[in-house]
């Protein structure tokens, strides 16, 4: 009989990570989220999961009933670890990483997966943070390593990179072997066009929830070699190249920060690429940038299209205002990426005997004996491509 793996979902958001873990075979017993709109979306799609609405620090003690489950997973808020941001130890967007580990210490799962922005694994200024994450995990008896994954290598039509801190209890993890497990889950991603074209034009029955924010041309465009980079439109919403992967969908989506689609080109109503032609005309100085509305063939990415680019199921239910839904989608861990890491964790757990005990620190000797199998903590992360 196939084992049923049990899990707790923390910082669950709309449930993108849960879709992946459930598809991998994890029964999610409990979830926690503080945002009321994301919580409504989560509960609409996961009615069987016990849900705790509120600050994780307020529900912390209630989670002890789930001691010794198989997996805890989640993505603490990452704004505090941005590329440009400054670390503030009192900023709860940063300190919630430690709240995640507090729950791990309380519940003692056999494994945990903590997702965050790539910068946390790669930037020198966050080195102390990632080293502390690894040390705290080791002190609790977990062998922990960070893995940087590119979503597009795991079937997600989006160039989104994230780090996953993966920890296993009472096991000296071979990081390279686990990397190989993950790489075995690679699959080719579709282009933007292949992902969304079947939905039909924006505003039709199968693609109804549109973003009506106007698209206007920038008077001081930021030019780049590619017409799909830079900023040739006002606002932060960049155009998507239809026959390529999507750029990272930001949590700031909504209004004029929502990505732009050329609908005429998408549905082959036009042969020319208006964005390419306009960009070329600007570079050649054949025209001067002028503030005006863009042609009507250009429009914003719809909610359903954005969800598919995050690899949500097409029938996934989103609740809340349009702006909150765009935010929920942008904040989510892509479902297919979560599934790849979840399947890898489950395969690893199948090789580990179930041991229920009190916290023990992994011995220094065990690390020394296996030093050739490890990444030096100063290197801090593994890139999996």
CORVENDA-V769838 format. One record per backbone hydrogen bond with DSSP energy under -1.0 kcal/mol. CO is the residue of the C=O (numbers start at 1). NH is the residue of the N-H. E is the energy in kcal/mol with one decimal. If there is no record, write none. Layout:
{{CO NH E} {CO NH E}}
This chain:
{{5 27 -3.8} {6 71 -2.0} {7 29 -2.6} {8 73 -2.5} {9 32 -1.5} {12 15 -1.7} {15 19 -1.9} {16 20 -1.4} {17 21 -2.3} {18 22 -3.0} {19 23 -2.2} {20 24 -1.3} {21 26 -2.4} {22 25 -1.3} {25 5 -1.1} {27 7 -2.2} {29 50 -1.8} {30 9 -2.7} {31 52 -2.7} {32 12 -2.4} {33 54 -2.1} {35 39 -2.3} {36 40 -1.8} {37 41 -2.1} {38 42 -2.8} {39 43 -2.7} {40 44 -1.8} {41 45 -1.3} {42 46 -1.4} {46 49 -1.7} {50 31 -2.2} {52 33 -1.3} {55 58 -1.6} {55 59 -1.1} {59 62 -1.0} {60 63 -1.6} {61 64 -1.1} {63 66 -1.9} {64 67 -1.4} {66 69 -1.2} {69 110 -1.4} {70 111 -1.6} {71 8 -1.9} {72 113 -2.3} {73 10 -2.8} {74 115 -2.5} {78 81 -2.3} {79 82 -1.4} {88 91 -2.4} {91 94 -2.3} {91 95 -2.1} {92 96 -1.4} {94 97 -1.5} {95 98 -1.1} {95 99 -1.1} {96 100 -1.9} {97 101 -1.6} {98 102 -2.0} {99 103 -1.7} {100 104 -1.8} {101 105 -2.4} {102 106 -1.9} {103 107 -3.0} {104 108 -2.6} {107 68 -3.5} {110 169 -2.6} {111 72 -1.6} {112 167 -2.5} {113 74 -1.6} {114 165 -3.1} {116 163 -2.5} {117 120 -1.3} {118 121 -1.8} {118 122 -1.2} {119 123 -2.4} {123 126 -1.4} {124 127 -1.9} {126 130 -2.3} {127 131 -2.5} {128 132 -1.8} {129 133 -2.3} {130 134 -2.1} {131 135 -2.5} {132 136 -2.9} {133 137 -1.9} {134 138 -2.5} {135 139 -2.7} {136 140 -1.2} {137 142 -2.8} {138 141 -1.6} {138 362 -1.4} {141 170 -2.2} {143 168 -1.9} {145 166 -2.7} {146 382 -1.7} {147 164 -2.4} {148 384 -2.8} {149 162 -2.2} {150 153 -1.9} {151 154 -2.1} {151 156 -1.7} {153 187 -1.5} {156 158 -2.2} {157 246 -2.0} {158 160 -1.8} {160 151 -3.4} {162 149 -2.9} {163 116 -2.2} {164 147 -2.2} {165 114 -2.6} {166 145 -1.9} {167 112 -2.2} {168 143 -2.6} {171 173 -1.1} {174 178 -2.1} {175 179 -2.0} {176 180 -2.0} {177 181 -1.7} {178 182 -2.1} {179 183 -2.5} {180 184 -1.5} {182 185 -2.2} {183 186 -1.6} {187 155 -1.4} {191 195 -1.7} {192 196 -2.1} {193 197 -2.3} {196 199 -1.8} {197 200 -1.4} {201 204 -1.6} {204 207 -1.8} {207 203 -2.9} {208 210 -1.2} {209 303 -2.3} {215 294 -3.1} {216 234 -2.5} {222 231 -2.6} {226 229 -1.5} {231 222 -2.3} {232 218 -2.0} {238 260 -2.1} {241 244 -1.6} {242 193 -3.2} {244 192 -2.5} {246 159 -3.3} {250 253 -1.5} {254 257 -1.6} {255 258 -1.5} {256 237 -1.9} {259 301 -2.5} {260 240 -2.6} {261 263 -1.0} {261 299 -2.6} {262 266 -2.2} {263 267 -2.2} {264 269 -3.0} {264 270 -1.4} {265 268 -1.0} {273 277 -2.4} {274 278 -2.7} {275 279 -2.3} {276 280 -2.2} {277 281 -2.2} {278 282 -2.0} {279 283 -2.3} {280 284 -2.6} {281 286 -2.2} {281 287 -1.0} {292 217 -2.8} {295 298 -1.9} {297 263 -2.3} {299 261 -3.6} {302 306 -2.4} {303 307 -2.3} {304 308 -2.1} {305 309 -2.0} {307 312 -2.5} {308 311 -1.7} {310 335 -1.6} {313 316 -1.7} {321 325 -2.3} {322 326 -2.6} {323 327 -1.8} {324 328 -2.5} {325 329 -2.5} {326 330 -2.6} {327 331 -2.1} {334 338 -2.4} {335 339 -2.2} {336 340 -1.8} {337 341 -1.9} {338 342 -2.4} {339 343 -2.6} {340 344 -1.5} {341 345 -2.1} {342 346 -2.5} {343 347 -2.2} {344 348 -1.8} {345 349 -2.5} {346 350 -1.8} {348 351 -1.3} {349 352 -1.7} {363 367 -1.1} {364 368 -2.4} {365 369 -2.8} {368 371 -1.4} {370 373 -2.1} {371 374 -1.3} {376 379 -1.9} {376 380 -1.1} {382 148 -3.7}}
